[in-house]
Amino acid sequence: MDLTGLTLRVAAARPHVLLAAVPGGTAVRLAAERLLRARDWPRASTPAQADLLFVAGPDLPELRTPLERLWRDMPAPRARVHARTADEVEDALNAGRALLGSPAVRHASAAPPADAGGHREGDHGARERHEGDDQTPGHDGHGDHGGHGGHGGHGGHGGHSGGQTEMPGGLPMAGQGADRDGLTLDQLHLPLGPFLADWPAGLTVRLVLQGDMVQRVDVDEPARPIDDAAAEAFWVQPWLRAASGEPVPVGEAVRRRAAAHLDSLGRLLAVAGWPAEAVRAWRLRDDLLSGAPRAAVAPRLERFTRRVGRSRTLAWLTRGIGVVTAQKAREAGVGGPAARAGGDVTSRYRQWLADIRRDLPRLEDPAPLDVAVEDSPRGPWSAEHPPSAALIALLPRLLEGAELAAARLVVASLDPDPDELVSRGVVEVARG
């Protein structure tokens, strides 16, 4: 029996897709998620589960190396495609499926084992990509964490590289330091990102751990695209357009804001280990973005917000994690839901739910949008000071001293949007 051929046919018929979104690629990610659900193609949360790597968004040279590491961690048969705009998504997915069934991928999956340098004789797998995709970059030695999804709220942390000597399995070698009780414990440098399932696109948070406690946190600057015009801050488009003088209805803005909160809720629910409700959140998000009338979505949104808001298990899982008072949040420049919530992860996701319910009656409001009155999804909009910049700056304060198991829940409850820092309108303002 030709087992390799059978494996290729199965993979090509229904690929397991690892979706790697980059800053500025939210519209591409959303289009890919919708089409994957329509085709019933399963989403992979780790490279080991995937046979098709789908890169969503503009070309960012700083992220080529972690993308290549993600690619190397995928088993054969495998293929890789890149859609830079939402219009390219369907063609890219079709190309990926065709590549998985191609003789070149069959040849790569039957290649001899890698030598000590990691090279395979006759291995063409890394070149099986959609036409126009990036060439394989060099390796810069920086630490990255690739493509590991949430597991019951604890997050996956395999496959790390922090630039130190590594142990088997990719974990960096631990150093030593004193803990809060004066004992000497191993220190572990652990980067989260830039490609994790249910994680802000391209964000890298570098942790120093002692035991299971986070001792220090550093956040990398967001990677920027080669062409600023290619990056779009999808969730704040109504505010960007209104700020430029274009008339934008309030209904369009609050619809986009509610959809953004549902996108964030889906991430948090997935990280917390409630995938069924995460999918419901994303389906409602897509209905809002497609312009579904209020009467068609309101009953389902009411049921969703009530079910999630009343969940005792979710509240128990998230209570007391990542606490920041409303005053401290505002002192840090944070506005919007995170500041209004004034509390822990539970308070923040319940604030999203309350905001969605508040926006429901206004989905078709024709009044002109006033950006000084209506907040963008993550706070009052300012191109000079995007609200997500303050949320990212707040992360070290909330993560230091927390348990590692809580780190991903804290990030998900803030859900900063790196698109806001690299999009065309914001970059132009920053450059003056």
For each residue, the residues with C-beta under 8 A, 3 or more apart:
1: 6
2: 5 6
3: 6 7
4: 7 8 77 106 109 110
5: 2 8 9 106
6: 1 2 3 9 10
7: 3 4 10 11 77 109
8: 4 5 11 12 77 100 101 105 106 109
9: 5 6 12 13 101
10: 6 7 13 14
11: 7 8 14 15 16 51 52 77 100 101
12: 8 9 15 97 98 100 101
13: 9 10 97
14: 10 11 40 41 42
15: 11 12 41 51 52 79 96 97 100
16: 11 41 42 43 44 49 50 51 52
17: 32 36 41 42 43 44 50 52 53 54 93 96
18: 43 44 45 46 47 49 50 52 53 54 70 74 147
19: 29 32 33 36 43 54 56
20: 53 54 55 56 67 70 147 195
21: 25 26 28 29 56 57 201 202
22: 25 55 56 57 58 60 63 201 202 223 225
23: 57 60 201 202 222 223 224 225 231 418 419 421 422
24: 57 58 60 225 230 231 232 233 419 422 423
25: 21 22 28 29 56 57 58 84 201 231 419
26: 21 29 30 57 201 232 233 234 235 417 419
27: 30 31 85 86 232 234
28: 21 25 31 32 56 57 83 84 85 86 88 89
29: 19 21 25 26 32 33 56 57 201
30: 26 27 33 34 86 234 263 285 286 289
31: 27 28 34 35 83 86 89
32: 17 19 28 29 35 36 54 56 83 89 93
33: 19 29 30 36 37 43 282 286
34: 30 31 37 38 286
35: 31 32 38 39 89 90 93
36: 17 19 32 33 39 41 43 93
37: 33 34 40 279 282 283
38: 34 35
39: 35 36 93
40: 14 37
41: 14 15 16 17 36 93
42: 14 16 17
43: 16 17 18 19 33 36 197
44: 16 17 18 47 49 50 147
45: 18 49 147 148 149 150 156 197
46: 18 49 50 147 148 149 156 158 159 197
47: 18 44 50 53 70 71 73 74 146 147 159
48: 73 74 75
49: 16 18 44 45 46
50: 16 17 18 44 46 47 53 74 78 147
51: 11 15 16 74 75 77 78 79 100
52: 11 15 16 17 18 78 79 80 81 93 96 97 100
53: 17 18 20 47 50 67 70 71 74 78 79 80 81
54: 17 18 19 20 32 81 82 83 92 93 96
55: 20 22 67 80 81 82 83 133
56: 19 20 21 22 25 28 29 32 83 89
57: 21 22 23 24 25 26 28 29 60 84 201 225 231
58: 22 24 25 84 225 226 227 230 231
59: 82 84 134 225 226 227 230
60: 22 23 24 57 63 64 202 223 224 225 226
61: 64 137 223 226
62: 223 224
63: 22 60 66 67 194 202 223
64: 60 61 67 68 134 137
65: 68 69 137 138 139 140 142 144
66: 63 69 70 144 145 146 194 195
67: 20 53 55 63 64 70 71 134 195
68: 64 65 71 72 126 136 137 139
69: 65 66 72 73 144 146 161
70: 18 20 47 53 66 67 73 74 146 147 195
71: 47 53 67 68 74 78 80 126
72: 68 69 118 126
73: 47 48 69 70 146 147 159
74: 18 47 48 50 51 53 70 71 78
75: 48 51 78
76: 105 108 109 111 125
77: 4 7 8 11 51 100 105 106 108 109 125
78: 50 51 52 53 71 74 75 100 105 108 125 128
79: 15 51 52 53 96 99 100 105 128 129
80: 52 53 55 71 96 126 128 129 130 133
81: 52 53 54 55 92 93 95 96 99 129 130 133
82: 54 55 59 92 129 130 132 133 134
83: 28 31 32 54 55 56 86 88 89 91 92 130
84: 25 28 57 58 59 88 230
85: 27 28 88
86: 27 28 30 31 83 89
87:
88: 28 83 84 85 91 92
89: 28 31 32 35 56 83 86 92 93
90: 35 93 94
91: 83 88 94 95 130
92: 54 81 82 83 88 89 95 96 130
93: 17 32 35 36 39 41 52 54 81 89 90 96 97
94: 90 91 97 98
95: 81 91 92 98 99 130 131
96: 15 17 52 54 79 80 81 92 93 99 100 130
97: 12 13 15 52 93 94 100 101
98: 12 94 95 101 102
99: 79 81 95 96 102 104 105 128 129 130
100: 8 11 12 15 51 52 77 78 79 96 97 105
101: 8 9 11 12 97 98 105
102: 98 99 105 106 128
103: 106 107
104: 99 107 108 124 128
105: 8 76 77 78 79 99 100 101 102 108 109 125 128
106: 4 5 8 77 102 103 109 110
107: 103 104 110 111 122 124
108: 76 77 78 104 105 111 120 123 124 125 128
109: 4 7 8 76 77 105 106 125
110: 4 106 107
111: 76 107 108 120 121 122 123 125
112: 120 121 122
113: 120
114: 117 118 119 120 123
115: 118 119 120 121
116:
117: 114
118: 72 114 115
119: 114 115 123
120: 108 111 112 113 114 115 123 125
121: 111 112 115
122: 107 111 112
123: 108 111 114 119 120 126
124: 104 107 108 127 128
125: 76 77 78 105 108 109 111 120 128
126: 68 71 72 80 123 136
127: 124 136
128: 78 79 80 99 102 104 105 108 124 125
129: 79 80 81 82 99 133
130: 80 81 82 83 91 92 95 96 99 133
131: 95
132: 82
133: 55 80 81 82 129 130
134: 59 64 67 82 137
135:
136: 68 126 127
137: 61 64 65 68 134
138: 65
139: 65 68
140: 65
141: 163
142: 65 163
143: 160 161 162 163 164 172 189 191 206
144: 65 66 69 161 191 193 194 195 204
145: 66 148 157 159 160 161 190 191 192 193 194 195 196 204
146: 47 66 69 70 73 159 195 196
147: 18 20 44 45 46 47 50 70 73 159 195 196 197
148: 45 46 145 155 156 157 158 159 196 197
149: 45 46 156 196 197 198 270
150: 45 153 154 155 156 197 198 270 271 272 273 408 412
151: 154 155 156 273
152: 272 273
153: 150 271 272 273 317 318 405 408 409
154: 150 151 404 405 408
155: 148 150 151 192 196 271 404 405 407 408
156: 45 46 148 149 150 151 196
157: 145 148 160 190 192 404
158: 46 148 169 170 171
159: 46 47 73 145 146 147 148 169 170
160: 143 145 157 170 171 172 190 191
161: 69 143 144 145 166 170 172 191
162: 143 172 189 190 191 206
163: 141 142 143 172 189
164: 143 172 173 189
165: 172 173
166: 161 170 171 172 173
167: 170 171 172 173
168: 171
169: 158 159
170: 158 159 160 161 166 167
171: 158 160 166 167 168 188
172: 143 160 161 162 163 164 165 166 167 188 189 190
173: 164 165 166 167
174: 186 187 188
175: 186 187 189
176: 184 185 186 187
177: 184 185 187 210 215
178: 182 183 184 185
179: 182 183 184 185 210 211 213
180: 213
181:
182: 178 179
183: 178 179
184: 176 177 178 179
185: 176 177 178 179 210 211
186: 174 175 176 210 211
187: 174 175 176 177 208 209 210 215
188: 171 172 174 208 209 210
189: 143 162 163 164 172 175 206 207 208 209
190: 145 157 160 162 172 206 207 208 209 404
191: 143 144 145 160 161 162 204 205 206 207
192: 145 155 157 196 199 204 205 206 207 407 408 411
193: 144 145 196 199 200 202 203 204 205 220
194: 63 66 144 145 201 202 203 204 220 223
195: 20 66 67 70 144 145 146 147 199 202
196: 145 146 147 148 149 155 156 192 193 199 408
197: 43 45 46 147 148 149 150 270
198: 149 150 266 267 270 271 278 412
199: 192 193 195 196 203 267 408 411
200: 193 203 411 415 416 417 418
201: 21 22 23 25 26 29 57 194 418 419
202: 21 22 23 60 63 193 194 195 222 223 418
203: 193 194 199 200 219 220 222 392 411 416 418
204: 144 145 191 192 193 194 219 220
205: 191 192 193 217 218 219 220 395 399 407 411
206: 143 162 189 190 191 192 217 218 219 220
207: 189 190 191 192 214 216 217 399 404 407
208: 187 188 189 190 214 215 216 217
209: 187 188 189 190 212 213 214 215 404
210: 177 179 185 186 187 188 213 215
211: 179 185 186
212: 209 403 404 405
213: 179 180 209 210 401 402 403 404
214: 207 208 209 217 399 400 401 402 403 404 407
215: 177 187 208 209 210 400 401
216: 207 208 396 400
217: 205 206 207 208 214 395 396 399 400
218: 205 206 396
219: 203 204 205 206 392 393 395 396
220: 193 194 203 204 205 206
221:
222: 23 202 203 418 421 422
223: 22 23 60 61 62 63 194 202 422
224: 23 60 62 228 231 422 427
225: 22 23 24 57 58 59 60 228 230 231 422
226: 58 59 60 61 230
227: 58 59 230 231
228: 224 225 231 422 423 424 427 428
229: 424
230: 24 58 59 84 225 226 227
231: 23 24 25 57 58 224 225 227 228 419 422 423 424 427
232: 24 26 27 237 419 423 424
233: 24 26 236 237 240 386 417 419 420 422 423 425 426
234: 26 27 30 237 419
235: 26 256 257 259 260 263 376 377 378 417 419 420
236: 233 239 240 376 377 381 386 417 420 423
237: 232 233 234 240 241 256
238: 241 242 248 252 253 256 369
239: 236 242 243 253 369 371 374 376 381
240: 233 236 237 243 244 381 383 423 425
241: 237 238 244 246 248
242: 238 239 245 246 247 248 253 368 369 370 371
243: 239 240 371 381 383 425
244: 240 241 425
245: 242
246: 241 242
247: 242 368
248: 238 241 242 252 253 368 369
249: 252 253 365 366 367 368 369
250: 253 254 362 365 366 367 368 369 374
251: 254 255 362 363 364 365 366
252: 238 248 249 255 256 369
253: 238 239 242 248 249 250 256 257 369 374
254: 250 251 257 258 359 362 363 365 374
255: 251 252 258 259 288 289 291 359 363
256: 235 237 238 252 253 259 260 289 377
257: 235 253 254 260 261 355 359 374 375 376 377
258: 254 255 261 262 288 301 355 356 359 360 363
259: 235 255 256 262 263 285 288 289
260: 235 256 257 263 264 377 378
261: 257 258 264 265 337 352 353 355 356 377
262: 258 259 265 266 281 282 284 285 288 356
263: 30 235 259 260 266 267 281 282 285
264: 260 261 267 268 352 377 412 415
265: 261 262 268 269 278 281 308 349 352 353
266: 198 262 263 269 270 278 279 281 282 285
267: 198 199 263 264 270 271 278 412 415
268: 264 265 271 272 345 349 409 412 413 415
269: 265 266 272 274 275 277 278 281 308 314
270: 149 150 197 198 266 267 273 274 275 278
271: 150 153 155 198 267 268 408 409 412
272: 150 152 153 268 269 314 317 318 409 412
273: 150 151 152 153 270
274: 269 270 277 278 311 314
275: 269 270 278 279
276: 279 280
277: 269 274 280 281 304 307 308
278: 198 265 266 267 269 270 274 275 281 282
279: 37 266 275 276 282 283
280: 276 277 283 284 300 304
281: 262 263 265 266 269 277 278 284 285 304
282: 33 37 262 263 266 278 279 285 286
283: 37 279 280 286 287
284: 262 280 281 287 288 297 300 301 304
285: 30 259 262 263 266 281 282 288 289
286: 30 33 34 282 283 289 290
287: 283 284 290 292 296 297 300
288: 255 258 259 262 284 285 291 292 297 363
289: 30 255 256 259 285 286
290: 286 287
291: 255 288
292: 287 288 296 297
293: 296 297 363 364
294: 297 298 360 361 363 364
295: 298
296: 287 292 293
297: 284 287 288 292 293 294 300 301 363
298: 294 295 301 302 360
299: 302 303
300: 280 284 287 297 303 304
301: 258 284 297 298 304 305 356 357 360
302: 298 299 305 306 357 360
303: 299 300 306 307
304: 277 280 281 284 300 301 307 308
305: 301 302 308 309 353 356 357
306: 302 303 309 310
307: 277 303 304 310 311
308: 265 269 277 304 305 311 314 349 353
309: 305 306 350 353
310: 306 307
311: 274 307 308 314 315
312: 315 316
313: 316 317
314: 269 272 274 308 311 317 318 346 349
315: 311 312 318 319 346
316: 312 313 319
317: 153 272 313 314 409
318: 153 272 314 315 321 344 345 346 349 409 413
319: 315 316 344 345 346
320: 323 344
321: 318 344 345 346 402 406 409 410 413
322: 344 345 348 398 399 402 406 409 410 413 414
323: 320 343 344 398
324: 328 329 332 334 338 342 343 394 397 398
325: 328 329 342 343
326: 329 330 339 340 341 342
327: 330 331 342
328: 324 325 331 332
329: 324 325 326 332 334 335 338 339 342 394
330: 326 327 333 334 335 339
331: 327 328
332: 324 328 329 390 393 394 397
333: 330 385 389 390 393
334: 324 329 330 338 339 379 387 390 391 394
335: 329 330 338 339 375 379 380 387 390
336: 339 340 375 376 377 378 379 380 387
337: 261 340 341 348 351 352 355 377 378 379
338: 324 329 334 335 341 348 351 378 379 391 394 413 414
339: 326 329 330 334 335 336 342 379
340: 326 336 337 351
341: 326 337 338 347 348 350 351
342: 324 325 326 327 329 339 347
343: 323 324 325 346 347 348
344: 318 319 320 321 322 323 347 348
345: 268 318 319 321 322 348 349 409 410 412 413
346: 314 315 318 319 321 343 349 350
347: 341 342 343 344 350 351
348: 322 337 338 341 343 344 345 351 352 413 414
349: 265 268 308 314 318 345 346 352 353 413
350: 309 341 346 347 353 354
351: 337 338 340 341 347 348 354 355
352: 261 264 265 337 348 349 355 356
353: 261 265 305 308 309 349 350 356 357
354: 350 351 357 358
355: 257 258 261 337 351 352 358 359
356: 258 261 262 301 305 352 353 359 360
357: 301 302 305 353 354 360
358: 354 355
359: 254 255 257 258 355 356 362 363
360: 258 294 298 301 302 356 357 363
361: 294
362: 250 251 254 359 365
363: 251 254 255 258 288 293 294 297 359 360
364: 251 293 294
365: 249 250 251 254 362
366: 249 250 251
367: 249 250
368: 242 247 248 249 250
369: 238 239 242 248 249 250 252 253 374
370: 242 373 374
371: 239 242 243 374 376 381
372: 380
373: 370
374: 239 250 253 254 257 369 370 371
375: 257 335 336 379 380 381
376: 235 236 239 257 336 371 379 380 381 387
377: 235 236 256 257 260 261 264 336 337 417
378: 235 260 336 337 338 387 388 391 415 416 417 420
379: 334 335 336 337 338 339 375 376 387 390 391
380: 335 336 372 375 376 387
381: 236 239 240 243 371 375 376 386 387
382: 385 386 387
383: 240 243 386 425 426 428 429 430
384: 429 430
385: 333 382 389 390
386: 233 236 381 382 383 389 420 421 426
387: 334 335 336 376 378 379 380 381 382 390 391 420
388: 378 391 392 416 417 418 419 420 421
389: 333 385 386 392 393 416 420 421
390: 332 333 334 335 379 385 387 393 394
391: 334 338 378 379 387 388 394 395 414 415 416
392: 203 219 388 389 395 416 418 421
393: 219 332 333 389 390 396
394: 324 329 332 334 338 390 391 397 398 414
395: 205 217 219 391 392 398 399 410 411 414 416
396: 216 217 218 219 393 399 400
397: 324 332 394 400
398: 322 323 324 394 395 402 410 414
399: 205 207 214 217 322 395 396 402 407 410 411
400: 214 215 216 217 396 397
401: 213 214 215
402: 213 214 321 322 398 399 406 407 410
403: 212 213 214 406 407
404: 154 155 157 190 207 209 212 213 214 407
405: 153 154 155 212
406: 321 322 402 403 409 410
407: 155 192 205 207 214 399 402 403 404 410 411
408: 150 153 154 155 192 196 199 271 411 412
409: 153 268 271 272 317 318 321 322 345 406 412 413
410: 321 322 345 395 398 399 402 406 407 413 414
411: 192 199 200 203 205 395 399 407 408 414 415
412: 150 198 264 267 268 271 272 345 408 409 415
413: 268 318 321 322 338 345 348 349 409 410
414: 322 338 348 391 394 395 398 410 411
415: 200 264 267 268 378 391 411 412
416: 200 203 378 388 389 391 392 395 420
417: 26 200 233 235 236 377 378 388 420
418: 23 200 201 202 203 222 388 392 421 422
419: 23 24 25 26 201 231 232 233 234 235 388 422 423
420: 233 235 236 378 386 387 388 389 416 417 423 426
421: 23 222 386 388 389 392 418 426
422: 23 24 222 223 224 225 228 231 233 418 419 426 427
423: 24 228 231 232 233 236 240 419 420 426 427
424: 228 229 231 232 427 428
425: 233 240 243 244 383 428 429
426: 233 383 386 420 421 422 423 429 430
427: 224 228 231 422 423 424 430 431
428: 228 383 424 425 431
429: 383 384 425 426 432
430: 383 384 426 427
431: 427 428
432: 429
